Amino acid sequence: TNQISTLPGSKGVFSPRWSPDGRHLVALPLASRSLMLFDFASQKWEEIAKITCGFLNWSKGGDYVYCLHEEDQPSVMRIRIRDRKIERVADLKKFRQTGFYTIWLGMAPDDSPLLLRDTGTQEIYALDWQAP
């Protein structure tokens, strides 16, 4: 349409992600620890989960939204859109994450989580070498 418009009620939300079918948008509100869903048909926002998360990703079929949860137990979480069920997909407690500016979460074509792992300077070894 070559037109730009602001979504109703979108002030104060960030990190929007469009659903694969184009019917919904998920985003994070600045002022609360929750996940919001915008329905383009009704033009309304709905809180679908009380969770602190980031790096939102839709599943390929649009049934789930995946995110990184970092507070009490670092995890990859997913929220089923149909019934708002929250599930822990992967425990990251012993997983050292990294990234260029920060941590990151992406999705593989089979909906498995993709993460960046730090294997760098946490393990330092000393070697004594003697020339032959």
A tleap script that builds the chain and sets N, CA, C and O, in Angstrom:
source leaprc.protein.ff14SB
mol = sequence {
  NTHR ASN GLN ILE SER THR LEU PRO GLY SER
  LYS GLY VAL PHE SER PRO ARG TRP SER PRO
  ASP GLY ARG HIE LEU VAL ALA LEU PRO LEU
  ALA SER ARG SER LEU MET LEU PHE ASP PHE
  ALA SER GLN LYS TRP GLU GLU ILE ALA LYS
  ILE THR CYS GLY PHE LEU ASN TRP SER LYS
  GLY GLY ASP TYR VAL TYR CYS LEU HIE GLU
  GLU ASP GLN PRO SER VAL MET ARG ILE ARG
  ILE ARG ASP ARG LYS ILE GLU ARG VAL ALA
  ASP LEU LYS LYS PHE ARG GLN THR GLY PHE
  TYR THR ILE TRP LEU GLY MET ALA PRO ASP
  ASP SER PRO LEU LEU LEU ARG ASP THR GLY
  THR GLN GLU ILE TYR ALA LEU ASP TRP GLN
  ALA CPRO
}
set mol.1.N position { 0.819 -1.204 0.000 }
set mol.1.CA position { 0.000 0.000 0.000 }
set mol.1.C position { 0.856 1.259 0.000 }
set mol.1.O position { 0.339 2.359 -0.193 }
set mol.2.N position { 2.141 1.110 0.211 }
set mol.2.CA position { 3.062 2.243 0.279 }
set mol.2.C position { 2.679 3.241 1.360 }
set mol.2.O position { 2.951 4.435 1.228 }
set mol.3.N position { 2.049 2.761 2.430 }
set mol.3.CA position { 1.666 3.618 3.544 }
set mol.3.C position { 2.299 3.089 4.822 }
set mol.3.O position { 2.462 1.882 5.000 }
set mol.4.N position { 2.649 4.008 5.699 }
set mol.4.CA position { 3.196 3.650 7.005 }
set mol.4.C position { 2.193 4.075 8.057 }
set mol.4.O position { 1.703 5.204 8.041 }
set mol.5.N position { 1.888 3.163 8.974 }
set mol.5.CA position { 0.985 3.514 10.068 }
set mol.5.C position { 1.459 2.822 11.346 }
set mol.5.O position { 2.127 1.789 11.300 }
set mol.6.N position { 1.109 3.402 12.461 }
set mol.6.CA position { 1.464 2.851 13.762 }
set mol.6.C position { 0.372 1.890 14.205 }
set mol.6.O position { -0.816 2.189 14.079 }
set mol.7.N position { 0.772 0.740 14.722 }
set mol.7.CA position { -0.217 -0.207 15.235 }
set mol.7.C position { -0.909 0.392 16.453 }
set mol.7.O position { -0.246 1.000 17.294 }
set mol.8.N position { -2.211 0.237 16.567 }
set mol.8.CA position { -2.914 0.746 17.745 }
set mol.8.C position { -2.345 0.107 19.015 }
set mol.8.O position { -2.124 -1.103 19.062 }
set mol.9.N position { -2.115 0.914 20.027 }
set mol.9.CA position { -1.652 0.402 21.314 }
set mol.9.C position { -0.215 -0.070 21.338 }
set mol.9.O position { 0.186 -0.758 22.277 }
set mol.10.N position { 0.570 0.277 20.339 }
set mol.10.CA position { 1.939 -0.241 20.265 }
set mol.10.C position { 2.968 0.636 20.972 }
set mol.10.O position { 4.151 0.294 21.004 }
set mol.11.N position { 2.543 1.737 21.526 }
set mol.11.CA position { 3.495 2.598 22.231 }
set mol.11.C position { 4.057 1.839 23.438 }
set mol.11.O position { 3.307 1.285 24.241 }
set mol.12.N position { 5.382 1.823 23.548 }
set mol.12.CA position { 6.013 1.161 24.684 }
set mol.12.C position { 6.290 -0.315 24.483 }
set mol.12.O position { 6.645 -1.000 25.442 }
set mol.13.N position { 6.140 -0.830 23.272 }
set mol.13.CA position { 6.527 -2.225 23.008 }
set mol.13.C position { 7.726 -2.224 22.063 }
set mol.13.O position { 7.904 -1.306 21.262 }
set mol.14.N position { 8.545 -3.271 22.174 }
set mol.14.CA position { 9.731 -3.353 21.326 }
set mol.14.C position { 9.963 -4.792 20.903 }
set mol.14.O position { 9.285 -5.707 21.370 }
set mol.15.N position { 10.904 -4.980 20.038 }
set mol.15.CA position { 11.314 -6.289 19.525 }
set mol.15.C position { 10.156 -7.059 18.884 }
set mol.15.O position { 9.940 -8.225 19.213 }
set mol.16.N position { 9.406 -6.422 17.972 }
set mol.16.CA position { 8.275 -7.116 17.347 }
set mol.16.C position { 8.739 -8.208 16.385 }
set mol.16.O position { 9.783 -8.090 15.744 }
set mol.17.N position { 7.943 -9.270 16.298 }
set mol.17.CA position { 8.201 -10.371 15.366 }
set mol.17.C position { 6.880 -10.769 14.714 }
set mol.17.O position { 5.904 -11.072 15.401 }
set mol.18.N position { 6.859 -10.763 13.391 }
set mol.18.CA position { 5.666 -11.085 12.622 }
set mol.18.C position { 5.519 -12.592 12.513 }
set mol.18.O position { 6.499 -13.298 12.276 }
set mol.19.N position { 4.291 -13.092 12.684 }
set mol.19.CA position { 4.039 -14.532 12.567 }
set mol.19.C position { 4.213 -14.977 11.118 }
set mol.19.O position { 4.047 -14.174 10.200 }
set mol.20.N position { 4.547 -16.255 10.905 }
set mol.20.CA position { 4.747 -16.746 9.537 }
set mol.20.C position { 3.527 -16.562 8.631 }
set mol.20.O position { 3.680 -16.349 7.428 }
set mol.21.N position { 2.314 -16.642 9.198 }
set mol.21.CA position { 1.112 -16.477 8.375 }
set mol.21.C position { 0.687 -15.010 8.236 }
set mol.21.O position { -0.264 -14.706 7.515 }
set mol.22.N position { 1.386 -14.109 8.920 }
set mol.22.CA position { 1.100 -12.685 8.810 }
set mol.22.C position { -0.097 -12.197 9.600 }
set mol.22.O position { -0.469 -11.030 9.482 }
set mol.23.N position { -0.719 -13.063 10.410 }
set mol.23.CA position { -1.925 -12.673 11.143 }
set mol.23.C position { -1.644 -12.044 12.505 }
set mol.23.O position { -2.487 -11.333 13.051 }
set mol.24.N position { -0.449 -12.310 13.055 }
set mol.24.CA position { -0.130 -11.846 14.403 }
set mol.24.C position { 1.260 -11.227 14.468 }
set mol.24.O position { 2.091 -11.385 13.573 }
set mol.25.N position { 1.468 -10.527 15.555 }
set mol.25.CA position { 2.765 -9.951 15.870 }
set mol.25.C position { 2.981 -10.180 17.359 }
set mol.25.O position { 2.057 -9.980 18.148 }
set mol.26.N position { 4.174 -10.595 17.760 }
set mol.26.CA position { 4.502 -10.647 19.183 }
set mol.26.C position { 5.525 -9.561 19.466 }
set mol.26.O position { 6.328 -9.204 18.604 }
set mol.27.N position { 5.486 -9.042 20.680 }
set mol.27.CA position { 6.417 -7.991 21.077 }
set mol.27.C position { 6.531 -7.989 22.596 }
set mol.27.O position { 5.739 -8.614 23.302 }
set mol.28.N position { 7.538 -7.270 23.075 }
set mol.28.CA position { 7.802 -7.168 24.506 }
set mol.28.C position { 7.486 -5.752 24.981 }
set mol.28.O position { 7.957 -4.785 24.382 }
set mol.29.N position { 6.698 -5.615 26.046 }
set mol.29.CA position { 6.435 -4.274 26.580 }
set mol.29.C position { 7.614 -3.786 27.423 }
set mol.29.O position { 8.231 -4.569 28.145 }
set mol.30.N position { 7.921 -2.505 27.328 }
set mol.30.CA position { 9.008 -1.925 28.113 }
set mol.30.C position { 8.702 -1.939 29.606 }
set mol.30.O position { 9.607 -2.113 30.423 }
set mol.31.N position { 7.450 -1.761 29.964 }
set mol.31.CA position { 7.080 -1.535 31.355 }
set mol.31.C position { 6.739 -2.793 32.151 }
set mol.31.O position { 6.499 -2.691 33.354 }
set mol.32.N position { 6.707 -3.960 31.540 }
set mol.32.CA position { 6.341 -5.148 32.313 }
set mol.32.C position { 7.081 -6.374 31.798 }
set mol.32.O position { 7.695 -6.355 30.731 }
set mol.33.N position { 7.007 -7.413 32.567 }
set mol.33.CA position { 7.657 -8.673 32.217 }
set mol.33.C position { 6.614 -9.620 31.645 }
set mol.33.O position { 6.081 -10.487 32.337 }
set mol.34.N position { 6.343 -9.430 30.378 }
set mol.34.CA position { 5.317 -10.241 29.741 }
set mol.34.C position { 5.566 -10.295 28.239 }
set mol.34.O position { 6.458 -9.631 27.712 }
set mol.35.N position { 4.760 -11.095 27.574 }
set mol.35.CA position { 4.817 -11.238 26.125 }
set mol.35.C position { 3.451 -10.854 25.578 }
set mol.35.O position { 2.425 -11.350 26.043 }
set mol.36.N position { 3.444 -9.968 24.587 }
set mol.36.CA position { 2.204 -9.460 24.029 }
set mol.36.C position { 1.999 -9.983 22.613 }
set mol.36.O position { 2.955 -10.152 21.857 }
set mol.37.N position { 0.739 -10.237 22.265 }
set mol.37.CA position { 0.352 -10.708 20.938 }
set mol.37.C position { -0.619 -9.696 20.333 }
set mol.37.O position { -1.611 -9.323 20.958 }
set mol.38.N position { -0.322 -9.259 19.110 }
set mol.38.CA position { -1.222 -8.364 18.387 }
set mol.38.C position { -1.919 -9.163 17.309 }
set mol.38.O position { -1.270 -9.869 16.537 }
set mol.39.N position { -3.242 -9.056 17.250 }
set mol.39.CA position { -4.046 -9.727 16.234 }
set mol.39.C position { -4.440 -8.679 15.191 }
set mol.39.O position { -5.135 -7.713 15.505 }
set mol.40.N position { -3.994 -8.876 13.956 }
set mol.40.CA position { -4.278 -7.890 12.918 }
set mol.40.C position { -5.761 -7.834 12.561 }
set mol.40.O position { -6.242 -6.781 12.143 }
set mol.41.N position { -6.499 -8.936 12.714 }
set mol.41.CA position { -7.932 -8.932 12.397 }
set mol.41.C position { -8.708 -8.066 13.388 }
set mol.41.O position { -9.540 -7.253 12.986 }
set mol.42.N position { -8.436 -8.239 14.686 }
set mol.42.CA position { -9.163 -7.477 15.706 }
set mol.42.C position { -8.502 -6.143 16.033 }
set mol.42.O position { -9.109 -5.280 16.668 }
set mol.43.N position { -7.238 -5.976 15.589 }
set mol.43.CA position { -6.468 -4.761 15.885 }
set mol.43.C position { -6.286 -4.552 17.386 }
set mol.43.O position { -6.281 -3.420 17.871 }
set mol.44.N position { -6.135 -5.676 18.126 }
set mol.44.CA position { -5.995 -5.601 19.585 }
set mol.44.C position { -4.765 -6.364 20.059 }
set mol.44.O position { -4.349 -7.350 19.449 }
set mol.45.N position { -4.191 -5.883 21.168 }
set mol.45.CA position { -3.085 -6.541 21.856 }
set mol.45.C position { -3.638 -7.398 22.981 }
set mol.45.O position { -4.659 -7.069 23.583 }
set mol.46.N position { -2.953 -8.504 23.257 }
set mol.46.CA position { -3.321 -9.375 24.368 }
set mol.46.C position { -2.042 -9.880 25.029 }
set mol.46.O position { -1.096 -10.278 24.349 }
set mol.47.N position { -2.021 -9.859 26.353 }
set mol.47.CA position { -0.893 -10.453 27.066 }
set mol.47.C position { -1.060 -11.967 27.022 }
set mol.47.O position { -2.076 -12.492 27.477 }
set mol.48.N position { -0.068 -12.671 26.477 }
set mol.48.CA position { -0.198 -14.125 26.357 }
set mol.48.C position { 0.682 -14.883 27.338 }
set mol.48.O position { 0.512 -16.090 27.505 }
set mol.49.N position { 1.618 -14.204 27.990 }
set mol.49.CA position { 2.467 -14.889 28.969 }
set mol.49.C position { 3.086 -13.879 29.915 }
set mol.49.O position { 3.514 -12.800 29.506 }
set mol.50.N position { 3.126 -14.245 31.184 }
set mol.50.CA position { 3.868 -13.484 32.190 }
set mol.50.C position { 5.239 -14.118 32.265 }
set mol.50.O position { 5.429 -15.106 32.974 }
set mol.51.N position { 6.198 -13.560 31.540 }
set mol.51.CA position { 7.533 -14.135 31.478 }
set mol.51.C position { 8.515 -13.041 31.055 }
set mol.51.O position { 8.200 -12.189 30.225 }
set mol.52.N position { 9.691 -13.086 31.637 }
set mol.52.CA position { 10.761 -12.198 31.198 }
set mol.52.C position { 11.542 -12.934 30.128 }
set mol.52.O position { 12.098 -14.000 30.388 }
set mol.53.N position { 11.589 -12.386 28.947 }
set mol.53.CA position { 12.281 -13.092 27.870 }
set mol.53.C position { 12.773 -12.110 26.818 }
set mol.53.O position { 12.427 -10.929 26.828 }
set mol.54.N position { 13.580 -12.626 25.922 }
set mol.54.CA position { 14.110 -11.833 24.833 }
set mol.54.C position { 14.414 -12.716 23.642 }
set mol.54.O position { 14.292 -13.938 23.721 }
set mol.55.N position { 14.808 -12.106 22.544 }
set mol.55.CA position { 15.176 -12.822 21.322 }
set mol.55.C position { 14.030 -13.705 20.837 }
set mol.55.O position { 14.180 -14.918 20.692 }
set mol.56.N position { 12.897 -13.082 20.591 }
set mol.56.CA position { 11.687 -13.790 20.166 }
set mol.56.C position { 11.864 -14.404 18.786 }
set mol.56.O position { 12.463 -13.803 17.894 }
set mol.57.N position { 11.331 -15.614 18.626 }
set mol.57.CA position { 11.341 -16.322 17.343 }
set mol.57.C position { 10.053 -17.124 17.218 }
set mol.57.O position { 9.660 -17.829 18.148 }
set mol.58.N position { 9.402 -17.015 16.074 }
set mol.58.CA position { 8.238 -17.854 15.794 }
set mol.58.C position { 8.700 -19.222 15.317 }
set mol.58.O position { 9.732 -19.339 14.657 }
set mol.59.N position { 7.937 -20.252 15.651 }
set mol.59.CA position { 8.177 -21.563 15.045 }
set mol.59.C position { 7.778 -21.480 13.576 }
set mol.59.O position { 7.044 -20.580 13.168 }
set mol.60.N position { 8.266 -22.419 12.799 }
set mol.60.CA position { 8.014 -22.409 11.356 }
set mol.60.C position { 6.516 -22.404 11.043 }
set mol.60.O position { 6.074 -21.700 10.135 }
set mol.61.N position { 5.738 -23.183 11.788 }
set mol.61.CA position { 4.303 -23.262 11.550 }
set mol.61.C position { 3.490 -22.184 12.245 }
set mol.61.O position { 2.281 -22.088 12.032 }
set mol.62.N position { 4.141 -21.364 13.080 }
set mol.62.CA position { 3.433 -20.302 13.780 }
set mol.62.C position { 2.676 -20.752 15.011 }
set mol.62.O position { 1.870 -19.996 15.552 }
set mol.63.N position { 2.923 -21.984 15.466 }
set mol.63.CA position { 2.224 -22.503 16.644 }
set mol.63.C position { 2.842 -22.033 17.954 }
set mol.63.O position { 2.155 -21.965 18.973 }
set mol.64.N position { 4.133 -21.707 17.936 }
set mol.64.CA position { 4.872 -21.352 19.145 }
set mol.64.C position { 5.681 -20.082 18.926 }
set mol.64.O position { 6.032 -19.727 17.801 }
set mol.65.N position { 5.967 -19.407 20.038 }
set mol.65.CA position { 6.970 -18.350 20.076 }
set mol.65.C position { 8.048 -18.822 21.041 }
set mol.65.O position { 7.763 -19.160 22.190 }
set mol.66.N position { 9.284 -18.841 20.565 }
set mol.66.CA position { 10.431 -19.234 21.384 }
set mol.66.C position { 11.127 -17.977 21.885 }
set mol.66.O position { 11.096 -16.935 21.231 }
set mol.67.N position { 11.762 -18.087 23.067 }
set mol.67.CA position { 12.505 -16.950 23.602 }
set mol.67.C position { 13.555 -17.426 24.598 }
set mol.67.O position { 13.521 -18.563 25.068 }
set mol.68.N position { 14.485 -16.531 24.905 }
set mol.68.CA position { 15.480 -16.785 25.943 }
set mol.68.C position { 14.978 -16.191 27.245 }
set mol.68.O position { 14.600 -15.021 27.302 }
set mol.69.N position { 14.979 -17.002 28.284 }
set mol.69.CA position { 14.602 -16.574 29.627 }
set mol.69.C position { 15.877 -16.593 30.453 }
set mol.69.O position { 16.539 -17.628 30.529 }
set mol.70.N position { 16.238 -15.483 31.072 }
set mol.70.CA position { 17.538 -15.368 31.730 }
set mol.70.C position { 17.466 -15.178 33.236 }
set mol.70.O position { 18.517 -15.138 33.877 }
set mol.71.N position { 16.310 -15.059 33.827 }
set mol.71.CA position { 16.253 -14.659 35.228 }
set mol.71.C position { 16.670 -15.752 36.201 }
set mol.71.O position { 17.864 -15.910 36.454 }
set mol.72.N position { 15.747 -16.497 36.747 }
set mol.72.CA position { 16.052 -17.472 37.790 }
set mol.72.C position { 16.765 -18.709 37.264 }
set mol.72.O position { 17.665 -19.231 37.923 }
set mol.73.N position { 16.383 -19.174 36.109 }
set mol.73.CA position { 16.997 -20.356 35.508 }
set mol.73.C position { 17.131 -20.117 34.005 }
set mol.73.O position { 16.145 -20.218 33.274 }
set mol.74.N position { 18.348 -19.799 33.535 }
set mol.74.CA position { 18.519 -19.535 32.105 }
set mol.74.C position { 18.002 -20.700 31.262 }
set mol.74.O position { 18.393 -21.849 31.469 }
set mol.75.N position { 17.130 -20.395 30.320 }
set mol.75.CA position { 16.467 -21.440 29.543 }
set mol.75.C position { 16.008 -20.910 28.195 }
set mol.75.O position { 15.835 -19.707 27.999 }
set mol.76.N position { 15.818 -21.845 27.271 }
set mol.76.CA position { 15.049 -21.557 26.065 }
set mol.76.C position { 13.620 -21.965 26.400 }
set mol.76.O position { 13.366 -23.103 26.794 }
set mol.77.N position { 12.701 -21.036 26.242 }
set mol.77.CA position { 11.295 -21.289 26.551 }
set mol.77.C position { 10.484 -21.183 25.263 }
set mol.77.O position { 10.916 -20.580 24.281 }
set mol.78.N position { 9.298 -21.787 25.294 }
set mol.78.CA position { 8.369 -21.580 24.188 }
set mol.78.C position { 6.968 -21.418 24.746 }
set mol.78.O position { 6.603 -22.021 25.755 }
set mol.79.N position { 6.200 -20.593 24.066 }
set mol.79.CA position { 4.821 -20.325 24.446 }
set mol.79.C position { 3.948 -20.791 23.301 }
set mol.79.O position { 4.092 -20.329 22.169 }
set mol.80.N position { 3.034 -21.718 23.601 }
set mol.80.CA position { 2.112 -22.202 22.574 }
set mol.80.C position { 1.007 -21.162 22.408 }
set mol.80.O position { 0.347 -20.796 23.381 }
set mol.81.N position { 0.807 -20.698 21.212 }
set mol.81.CA position { -0.146 -19.624 20.939 }
set mol.81.C position { -1.579 -20.068 21.221 }
set mol.81.O position { -2.367 -19.296 21.767 }
set mol.82.N position { -1.921 -21.287 20.861 }
set mol.82.CA position { -3.300 -21.783 20.985 }
set mol.82.C position { -3.838 -21.680 22.414 }
set mol.82.O position { -4.943 -21.179 22.625 }
set mol.83.N position { -3.057 -22.155 23.403 }
set mol.83.CA position { -3.558 -22.187 24.776 }
set mol.83.C position { -2.671 -21.436 25.772 }
set mol.83.O position { -2.915 -21.475 26.978 }
set mol.84.N position { -1.631 -20.747 25.258 }
set mol.84.CA position { -0.733 -19.922 26.081 }
set mol.84.C position { 0.128 -20.735 27.043 }
set mol.84.O position { 0.647 -20.189 28.017 }
set mol.85.N position { 0.285 -22.014 26.787 }
set mol.85.CA position { 1.098 -22.872 27.653 }
set mol.85.C position { 2.582 -22.520 27.498 }
set mol.85.O position { 3.088 -22.400 26.383 }
set mol.86.N position { 3.270 -22.357 28.637 }
set mol.86.CA position { 4.700 -22.050 28.651 }
set mol.86.C position { 5.468 -23.330 28.951 }
set mol.86.O position { 5.169 -24.036 29.914 }
set mol.87.N position { 6.468 -23.624 28.110 }
set mol.87.CA position { 7.273 -24.837 28.281 }
set mol.87.C position { 8.757 -24.495 28.242 }
set mol.87.O position { 9.181 -23.616 27.491 }
set mol.88.N position { 9.544 -25.195 29.058 }
set mol.88.CA position { 11.003 -25.077 29.009 }
set mol.88.C position { 11.511 -26.070 27.969 }
set mol.88.O position { 11.268 -27.271 28.088 }
set mol.89.N position { 12.205 -25.581 26.963 }
set mol.89.CA position { 12.720 -26.416 25.881 }
set mol.89.C position { 14.140 -26.869 26.173 }
set mol.89.O position { 14.503 -28.010 25.886 }
set mol.90.N position { 14.948 -25.977 26.745 }
set mol.90.CA position { 16.347 -26.305 27.042 }
set mol.90.C position { 16.796 -25.549 28.282 }
set mol.90.O position { 16.546 -24.351 28.415 }
set mol.91.N position { 17.458 -26.252 29.182 }
set mol.91.CA position { 18.050 -25.652 30.373 }
set mol.91.C position { 19.445 -25.162 30.003 }
set mol.91.O position { 20.262 -25.941 29.511 }
set mol.92.N position { 19.725 -23.896 30.229 }
set mol.92.CA position { 21.011 -23.308 29.852 }
set mol.92.C position { 21.876 -22.977 31.069 }
set mol.92.O position { 22.810 -22.180 30.975 }
set mol.93.N position { 21.564 -23.584 32.194 }
set mol.93.CA position { 22.283 -23.276 33.432 }
set mol.93.C position { 23.791 -23.470 33.296 }
set mol.93.O position { 24.559 -22.653 33.804 }
set mol.94.N position { 24.225 -24.520 32.631 }
set mol.94.CA position { 25.654 -24.807 32.480 }
set mol.94.C position { 26.160 -24.508 31.071 }
set mol.94.O position { 27.223 -24.983 30.671 }
set mol.95.N position { 25.408 -23.733 30.338 }
set mol.95.CA position { 25.755 -23.394 28.960 }
set mol.95.C position { 26.257 -21.954 28.928 }
set mol.95.O position { 25.503 -21.034 29.243 }
set mol.96.N position { 27.511 -21.745 28.555 }
set mol.96.CA position { 28.084 -20.396 28.494 }
set mol.96.C position { 27.725 -19.758 27.155 }
set mol.96.O position { 28.261 -20.122 26.108 }
set mol.97.N position { 26.809 -18.802 27.216 }
set mol.97.CA position { 26.369 -18.131 25.998 }
set mol.97.C position { 27.300 -16.976 25.651 }
set mol.97.O position { 28.004 -16.446 26.511 }
set mol.98.N position { 27.291 -16.604 24.400 }
set mol.98.CA position { 28.074 -15.468 23.937 }
set mol.98.C position { 27.393 -14.858 22.725 }
set mol.98.O position { 26.363 -15.348 22.262 }
set mol.99.N position { 27.968 -13.806 22.229 }
set mol.99.CA position { 27.494 -13.137 21.032 }
set mol.99.C position { 28.361 -11.931 20.772 }
set mol.99.O position { 29.217 -11.602 21.592 }
set mol.100.N position { 28.164 -11.267 19.661 }
set mol.100.CA position { 28.988 -10.111 19.310 }
set mol.100.C position { 28.755 -8.971 20.304 }
set mol.100.O position { 29.708 -8.459 20.893 }
set mol.101.N position { 27.503 -8.574 20.491 }
set mol.101.CA position { 27.177 -7.565 21.494 }
set mol.101.C position { 26.522 -8.188 22.714 }
set mol.101.O position { 26.656 -7.674 23.825 }
set mol.102.N position { 25.830 -9.267 22.519 }
set mol.102.CA position { 25.066 -9.894 23.593 }
set mol.102.C position { 24.784 -11.342 23.209 }
set mol.102.O position { 25.282 -11.827 22.193 }
set mol.103.N position { 23.994 -12.024 24.011 }
set mol.103.CA position { 23.603 -13.394 23.678 }
set mol.103.C position { 22.621 -13.369 22.516 }
set mol.103.O position { 22.204 -12.297 22.079 }
set mol.104.N position { 22.248 -14.546 22.013 }
set mol.104.CA position { 21.394 -14.603 20.827 }
set mol.104.C position { 20.658 -15.936 20.799 }
set mol.104.O position { 21.159 -16.943 21.300 }
set mol.105.N position { 19.476 -15.935 20.214 }
set mol.105.CA position { 18.700 -17.148 19.962 }
set mol.105.C position { 18.130 -17.060 18.560 }
set mol.105.O position { 17.566 -16.038 18.170 }
set mol.106.N position { 18.279 -18.139 17.805 }
set mol.106.CA position { 17.670 -18.263 16.490 }
set mol.106.C position { 17.025 -19.634 16.391 }
set mol.106.O position { 17.112 -20.433 17.323 }
set mol.107.N position { 16.383 -19.907 15.275 }
set mol.107.CA position { 15.723 -21.195 15.092 }
set mol.107.C position { 16.210 -21.849 13.805 }
set mol.107.O position { 16.338 -21.196 12.769 }
set mol.108.N position { 16.481 -23.154 13.889 }
set mol.108.CA position { 16.840 -23.943 12.717 }
set mol.108.C position { 15.558 -24.263 11.939 }
set mol.108.O position { 14.462 -24.103 12.477 }
set mol.109.N position { 15.674 -24.708 10.689 }
set mol.109.CA position { 14.481 -25.042 9.904 }
set mol.109.C position { 13.581 -26.101 10.552 }
set mol.109.O position { 12.383 -26.145 10.271 }
set mol.110.N position { 14.148 -26.957 11.420 }
set mol.110.CA position { 13.330 -27.972 12.099 }
set mol.110.C position { 12.814 -27.483 13.454 }
set mol.110.O position { 12.363 -28.292 14.265 }
set mol.111.N position { 12.872 -26.190 13.709 }
set mol.111.CA position { 12.427 -25.557 14.957 }
set mol.111.C position { 13.292 -25.903 16.165 }
set mol.111.O position { 12.845 -25.730 17.299 }
set mol.112.N position { 14.500 -26.381 15.959 }
set mol.112.CA position { 15.406 -26.572 17.096 }
set mol.112.C position { 16.134 -25.252 17.354 }
set mol.112.O position { 16.440 -24.515 16.416 }
set mol.113.N position { 16.411 -24.953 18.639 }
set mol.113.CA position { 17.056 -23.679 18.968 }
set mol.113.C position { 18.508 -23.624 18.506 }
set mol.113.O position { 19.228 -24.620 18.561 }
set mol.114.N position { 18.922 -22.453 18.054 }
set mol.114.CA position { 20.310 -22.174 17.704 }
set mol.114.C position { 20.836 -21.146 18.700 }
set mol.114.O position { 20.216 -20.104 18.912 }
set mol.115.N position { 21.985 -21.445 19.313 }
set mol.115.CA position { 22.591 -20.562 20.306 }
set mol.115.C position { 24.062 -20.374 19.993 }
set mol.115.O position { 24.650 -21.170 19.262 }
set mol.116.N position { 24.655 -19.335 20.537 }
set mol.116.CA position { 26.090 -19.111 20.419 }
set mol.116.C position { 26.738 -19.503 21.741 }
set mol.116.O position { 26.317 -19.048 22.804 }
set mol.117.N position { 27.763 -20.349 21.671 }
set mol.117.CA position { 28.416 -20.870 22.872 }
set mol.117.C position { 29.821 -20.290 23.006 }
set mol.117.O position { 30.566 -20.204 22.029 }
set mol.118.N position { 30.168 -19.900 24.212 }
set mol.118.CA position { 31.496 -19.365 24.504 }
set mol.118.C position { 32.421 -20.515 24.883 }
set mol.118.O position { 32.227 -21.162 25.912 }
set mol.119.N position { 33.413 -20.764 24.061 }
set mol.119.CA position { 34.425 -21.781 24.382 }
set mol.119.C position { 35.787 -21.127 24.532 }
set mol.119.O position { 36.817 -21.798 24.470 }
set mol.120.N position { 35.790 -19.822 24.729 }
set mol.120.CA position { 37.010 -19.024 24.694 }
set mol.120.C position { 37.881 -19.068 25.916 }
set mol.120.O position { 38.425 -20.118 26.257 }
set mol.121.N position { 38.021 -17.961 26.573 }
set mol.121.CA position { 39.057 -17.756 27.582 }
set mol.121.C position { 38.719 -18.293 28.964 }
set mol.121.O position { 39.466 -18.037 29.908 }
set mol.122.N position { 37.647 -19.010 29.117 }
set mol.122.CA position { 37.299 -19.549 30.427 }
set mol.122.C position { 38.203 -20.708 30.836 }
set mol.122.O position { 38.369 -20.981 32.024 }
set mol.123.N position { 38.774 -21.372 29.873 }
set mol.123.CA position { 39.667 -22.498 30.164 }
set mol.123.C position { 41.045 -22.153 29.615 }
set mol.123.O position { 41.262 -22.183 28.403 }
set mol.124.N position { 41.974 -21.827 30.508 }
set mol.124.CA position { 43.321 -21.430 30.107 }
set mol.124.C position { 44.297 -22.506 30.571 }
set mol.124.O position { 44.240 -22.962 31.713 }
set mol.125.N position { 45.181 -22.901 29.681 }
set mol.125.CA position { 46.155 -23.943 29.986 }
set mol.125.C position { 47.565 -23.383 29.824 }
set mol.125.O position { 47.798 -22.489 29.011 }
set mol.126.N position { 48.495 -23.916 30.601 }
set mol.126.CA position { 49.916 -23.574 30.453 }
set mol.126.C position { 50.641 -24.816 29.958 }
set mol.126.O position { 50.407 -25.920 30.450 }
set mol.127.N position { 51.511 -24.629 28.995 }
set mol.127.CA position { 52.295 -25.741 28.453 }
set mol.127.C position { 53.775 -25.417 28.602 }
set mol.127.O position { 54.207 -24.303 28.306 }
set mol.128.N position { 54.542 -26.390 29.057 }
set mol.128.CA position { 56.002 -26.261 29.095 }
set mol.128.C position { 56.550 -27.033 27.915 }
set mol.128.O position { 56.371 -28.247 27.817 }
set mol.129.N position { 57.215 -26.332 27.027 }
set mol.129.CA position { 57.732 -26.966 25.818 }
set mol.129.C position { 59.248 -26.990 25.870 }
set mol.129.O position { 59.891 -25.990 26.189 }
set mol.130.N position { 59.800 -28.128 25.555 }
set mol.130.CA position { 61.254 -28.260 25.491 }
set mol.130.C position { 61.627 -28.617 24.067 }
set mol.130.O position { 61.154 -29.610 23.515 }
set mol.131.N position { 62.487 -27.790 23.477 }
set mol.131.CA position { 62.923 -28.032 22.100 }
set mol.131.C position { 63.799 -29.273 22.036 }
set mol.131.O position { 64.577 -29.515 22.959 }
set mol.132.N position { 63.696 -30.075 20.967 }
set mol.132.CA position { 64.525 -31.287 20.847 }
set mol.132.C position { 65.994 -30.973 20.630 }
set mol.132.O position { 66.810 -31.887 20.511 }
savepdb mol mol.pdb
quit
